[in-house]
């Protein structure tokens, strides 16, 4: 039976190749009608505009162009945008909500590897493993000779989680795998009972910081969260604490963090930076007390298949008029909760 609804895949070529192997493309074709072209990364070509005129669904991911008013006007039948990646900020805007177009995101699926990375970073931070590895000449002569790194332990430590987001919630739950860890959460929008059910205690940021042996950031990027962790906040952290950022680089004042790490007081594990990438001569790049990875915590390689499967499951629900499980609303989008 010919599928009832028409769809167009909109993302970069590399994203399309990563998302759709033969089996997943076949599943997509079983759910919706795919015309020519099946995929595009440019919604302004004559071919794309011809397809836009007939499609009801866009399957998007990294590299998809912004859905501007003119592009939306070219898609009068469009009913749903199913995003096979995390944040839809920069993709959709107010015009989408005004049209009543439904939007979903694979942010829940993308949260899985980010939370796994954060857990690994937290465990490594307890032992100061990345920093000892970078400073072997000075620091390593057997564990008994290591000084200046604080307590090399993961037992009875306090982990501070800023942002009870999709990722933050998963991190809290994963911390339940560790022995005798005290977890605190700071998030002005979180519900104390939900935080407690996940295994943590909701506190204010000012209460959290002086207690945190490890600080893990999971807040959205908003004007209100710019430099959420600045010089004042960093000064409240205990000596030898580790700052972990897998969220957005702008949450931290990079210069203030560099100063604290260079002083020997704090450590940092950063998967995101501000700016990104950091200039080669940035102080954070040359400090043994800082580990920087190139924004790898999110879905890469085979992990991208999880995002595709999530979106195809959502598409199947949409075509069968079933409730969607990962819908982004105008309210959640405005609060950055789609990120």
C-alpha positions in Angstrom: 0.0 0.0 0.0 1.3 3.4 -1.0 2.1 5.6 2.1 -0.5 8.4 2.6 1.9 11.2 3.6 4.8 12.8 1.7 8.1 13.6 3.4 11.4 15.3 2.6 14.7 14.7 4.4 16.5 18.0 5.1 20.1 17.9 6.5 23.7 18.0 5.3 24.9 15.2 3.1 27.2 13.9 5.8 24.2 13.8 8.2 22.1 12.0 5.7 24.8 9.4 5.2 25.2 8.9 8.9 21.5 8.7 9.7 20.2 6.5 6.8 21.7 3.1 6.0 19.8 0.9 3.6 17.6 -0.6 6.3 16.6 2.7 7.8 16.0 4.3 4.5 13.7 1.4 3.6 11.8 1.8 6.9 11.4 5.5 6.1 10.0 4.7 2.6 7.5 2.3 4.2 6.1 5.0 6.4 6.0 8.0 4.0 6.1 8.7 0.3 9.6 9.9 -0.8 9.8 11.8 -4.1 12.8 13.1 -6.0 14.9 14.3 -4.4 14.6 12.2 -1.3 17.1 14.4 0.5 18.3 18.1 0.3 20.4 20.5 2.2 19.1 23.5 0.3 15.4 24.5 0.5 15.8 27.3 -2.0 16.5 25.3 -5.2 13.7 24.8 -7.7 13.7 21.1 -7.0 13.4 21.6 -3.3 10.6 24.2 -3.7 8.7 21.7 -5.9 9.0 19.1 -3.1 8.1 21.6 -0.4 4.8 22.3 -2.1 3.7 18.7 -1.6 5.3 17.5 1.7 3.6 17.2 5.0 6.6 16.1 7.0 10.2 17.2 7.1 12.9 14.9 8.6 15.7 17.2 9.7 19.1 17.0 11.4 22.4 18.7 11.5 22.9 21.0 8.5 19.2 21.7 8.0 18.6 25.3 6.9 16.5 27.5 9.1 12.7 27.3 8.4 12.2 31.0 7.5 8.8 32.5 6.7 9.5 32.2 2.9 10.5 28.6 3.2 7.4 27.8 5.3 5.2 29.7 2.8 6.6 27.3 0.1 5.3 24.3 2.2 1.6 25.0 2.6 0.8 21.3 3.5 3.6 21.0 6.1 2.2 19.5 9.4 5.3 18.2 11.2 9.0 18.7 11.6 10.7 15.7 13.1 14.3 16.5 14.1 16.8 13.7 14.3 19.2 15.6 16.5 19.1 17.5 19.7 18.3 21.2 19.9 15.8 22.7 17.4 17.0 26.2 18.2 18.1 27.8 15.0 15.9 25.5 13.0 12.4 26.6 13.9 10.9 29.8 15.2 7.7 31.6 16.0 6.3 31.2 12.5 6.3 27.4 13.0 4.2 27.6 16.1 1.8 30.1 14.5 1.2 27.7 11.7 0.5 24.9 14.2 3.2 22.7 12.8 4.2 20.0 15.2 7.9 19.6 16.1 9.7 16.7 17.7 13.3 16.3 18.7 15.6 13.4 19.3 17.2 15.2 22.3 16.1 12.4 24.6 18.1 9.9 22.6 21.0 12.3 22.2 21.1 12.8 26.0 22.2 9.2 26.5 25.8 9.5 25.3 26.2 12.9 26.8 25.1 11.6 30.2 27.4 8.6 29.8 30.3 11.0 29.0 29.5 13.1 32.0 29.4 10.0 34.3 32.8 8.9 33.0 34.2 12.4 33.5 32.8 12.5 37.1 34.5 9.2 37.9 37.8 10.3 36.3 37.5 13.6 38.1 37.3 11.8 41.5 40.6 10.2 40.8 42.0 13.2 38.9 43.1 10.7 36.3 43.2 13.1 33.2 45.3 15.7 35.1 47.7 13.2 36.5 48.1 11.7 33.0 49.0 15.2 31.7 51.4 16.0 34.5 53.3 12.7 35.0 56.8 14.2 35.1 55.9 16.4 38.1 53.2 14.4 39.9 53.8 10.7 39.3 56.1 8.6 41.4 53.5 6.2 42.7 50.2 7.2 44.3 51.8 7.9 47.7 53.8 10.8 46.2 50.9 12.6 44.5 50.3 16.0 46.1 48.3 19.1 45.2 45.3 17.1 43.7 43.1 16.7 46.7 41.5 13.5 47.8 41.9 10.9 44.9 38.6 9.2 45.7 35.0 8.7 44.5 33.7 7.6 47.9 31.4 9.9 49.8 31.9 12.8 47.4 29.4 15.5 46.6 28.4 15.9 43.0 26.7 19.2 42.0 24.5 19.0 38.9 23.4 22.4 37.5 20.3 22.0 35.3 17.8 19.1 35.8 17.5 18.8 32.0 17.2 15.7 29.9 20.9 15.1 30.4 21.1 16.4 34.0 18.3 14.0 35.0 20.1 11.1 33.4 23.3 12.0 35.1 21.6 12.0 38.5 20.1 8.6 37.8 23.5 7.2 36.6 25.2 8.5 39.8 23.1 5.9 41.6 25.6 3.4 40.2 28.3 4.9 42.4 28.8 4.1 46.0 27.9 6.7 48.7 27.8 9.7 46.4 25.8 12.7 47.6 24.1 14.5 44.6 22.8 18.0 44.7 20.8 19.7 41.9 20.4 23.4 41.2 17.7 24.3 38.8 15.1 27.1 39.4 12.5 25.2 37.2 12.9 21.8 38.7 10.4 20.1 41.1 11.9 19.0 44.4 10.0 15.8 44.4 11.1 14.8 40.9 14.7 15.6 41.8 14.4 13.4 45.0 12.8 10.6 43.0 15.8 10.6 40.7 18.2 10.4 43.7 19.3 13.9 44.4 18.4 17.0 46.6 17.3 20.3 45.1 19.2 23.3 46.4 20.0 26.8 45.3 23.2 27.3 43.2 24.7 29.3 46.1 24.1 26.4 48.4 25.4 23.9 46.0 28.7 25.4 45.0 30.6 25.3 48.4 29.7 21.6 48.7 30.6 20.4 45.2 33.7 18.2 44.8 32.6 17.9 41.2 30.4 20.4 39.3 28.7 19.1 36.2 26.8 21.6 34.0 23.6 20.7 32.1 21.8 24.0 31.7 20.5 25.5 28.4 22.1 28.3 26.5 20.0 31.4 27.2 20.8 35.1 27.8 20.0 34.4 31.4 22.6 31.6 31.6 25.5 33.5 30.0 28.5 33.1 32.3 26.2 31.4 34.9 29.5 30.1 36.3 31.7 33.2 36.6 34.5 34.3 38.8 32.2 34.7 41.9 30.7 31.3 41.5 34.0 29.6 40.8 35.4 31.2 44.0 32.8 29.4 46.0 33.9 25.9 44.9 36.1 24.0 47.3 39.8 23.6 46.6 40.6 20.8 44.2 37.0 20.7 42.8 36.6 19.8 39.1 34.3 21.7 36.7 32.7 19.6 34.0 30.9 21.1 31.0 29.1 19.0 28.4 26.3 21.6 27.9 27.3 24.9 26.3 30.6 26.8 26.5 28.9 30.1 27.2 27.7 28.9 30.7 31.3 29.4 32.0 33.4 32.5 32.0 36.4 31.0 30.3 38.9 33.6 31.5 37.8 33.2 35.1 38.0 29.4 34.8 41.5 29.6 33.3 42.6 31.8 36.2 41.3 29.4 38.8 42.9 26.4 37.1 46.2 28.2 36.5 46.3 29.1 40.2 46.3 25.4 41.0 43.0 25.5 42.9 40.5 24.0 40.4 40.4 21.4 37.6 38.2 21.3 34.5 37.0 18.7 32.0 35.5 20.6 29.0 33.7 19.1 26.0 32.4 22.5 25.0 34.1 25.9 25.2 33.5 29.6 24.6 34.6 30.3 22.0 34.5 27.0 20.2 37.1 25.9 19.3 39.3 27.8 21.6 42.2 29.8 20.0 45.4 27.9 20.0 47.0 30.4 22.4 44.1 30.3 24.9 45.3 29.7 28.5 42.9 26.8 29.0 44.7 24.9 26.2 48.1 24.8 28.0 47.1 23.8 31.5 47.7 20.3 32.8 44.7 20.8 35.1 42.3 21.1 32.1 41.2 18.4 29.8 39.5 19.5 26.6 37.7 17.2 24.1 36.4 18.4 20.8 32.6 18.4 21.5 32.4 14.6 21.3 29.9 13.9 24.2 26.9 13.9 21.9 25.9 11.3 19.4 28.7 10.3 17.0 29.3 7.2 14.8 26.9 4.3 15.5 25.2 6.4 18.2 23.6 8.4 15.4 21.5 5.3 14.5 19.8 5.7 17.9 18.7 9.2 16.8 17.4 7.9 13.5 15.5 5.1 15.1 14.0 7.5 17.6 12.7 9.7 14.8 11.4 6.8 12.7 9.5 5.6 15.8 8.0 9.1 16.2 7.2 9.3 12.5 5.3 5.9 12.8 3.3 7.3 15.7 2.5 10.4 13.8 1.3 8.5 10.7 -0.9 6.3 12.9 -2.3 9.4 14.7 -0.8 8.2 18.0 0.5 10.6 20.7 4.1 11.8 20.1 6.6 11.1 22.8 9.2 13.9 22.2 7.2 16.9 21.1 8.7 20.4 21.4 6.2 23.0 22.3 6.5 26.8 22.0 6.9 27.1 25.8 9.6 24.5 26.1 11.4 26.0 23.0 11.3 29.5 24.6 12.8 28.1 27.8 15.6 26.4 26.0 14.3 23.0 27.1 14.5 21.7 23.5 18.3 22.0 23.7 
